[in-house]
Amino acid sequence: MGNKNKYGSYICAVGYLSIRQKIVMPKKKKNYQGKWEMTPGSSQVFVYHTKHKIAGPFKGKEEAVVNAREMISKNIKYVKYKK
């Protein structure tokens, strides 16, 4: 089994980039007084080149796809060492 939480769940590919989404579900927790509280959930979308995050977080898939298309037109890739 792979670890989906590290990079997020795969949504789609745009050229050589991939769009991934991290989802945090709401949880019930006890506070210091012993009362139950709901912690809110969240959803974030990122643009990845292989396993390296290049852009994000975005609120939705459409916003990330537009940004990924711009990055492909500029030929932006992940480079470990910039000289």
Secondary structure, 3 states (H helix, E strand, C coil): CCCHHHHCEEEEEECCEEEEEEEECCEEEECCCCCEEEECCEEEEEEEECCEEEEEEECCHHHHHHHHHHHHHCCCCCCCCCC
